[in-house]
């Protein structure tokens, strides 16, 4: 005897689509947070010394 379906194919498809959308949304949120924190903490080293002259040649 075949097992009975708990949900229709349409319900199963809608559930899978909703799950994928939730996962995509969460991934976009994580990427956005990482981008924002990287931009906030991104430095290009200390500022140059104003009295730093190039060596004489």
N, C-alpha and C positions, 0 to 999 in steps of 0.2 A: 504494500500500500504506500502511495506517495505521501510525503508530508504536506501539510496544508500551509499555504502562505499566510504569514502574519500581516503583511501589508501588500497592497496592490503594487504593480510595477510602477505606476505613476507616483505613488507615495514613496516608494523606495528611491526612485530617481530624484524626486524633490528633496528627500533627506540627504542623499549623496551630494547634490548640488549645493545645498545650504551648508553642509559640513565643509566642502571645499572653499566656499566663499568665506566662511568664518576663519579657516586656516590662512587664506590669502590675506584677509584683513589683519590678522594678528601678525603675520610676517611683515606686512607693510608698516605696521605700527612699530615693530622692533627695529626695522631698518631706519625708520624716521628718527627714532630715539638715538640710535647709534650715530647717525649722521649729525644730529644736533649736538650730541656730546663731543663728537670728534671736532666739529667746527668750533665749539666753545673752548676746547682745551688745546687746539692746534696753535702752536707757537713756532716761530721760525728762529728760535734761539734768542739769546739776550740781545738787547739793542747795542749797536756799535758804540765803542768808546769815542767821544768827540775829540779827544787828544791823540788818537791813534793815527800817526802819520805813516805813509808808506816808506819802506826802506829806501835809502838813497842808492842810486845806480850811476 
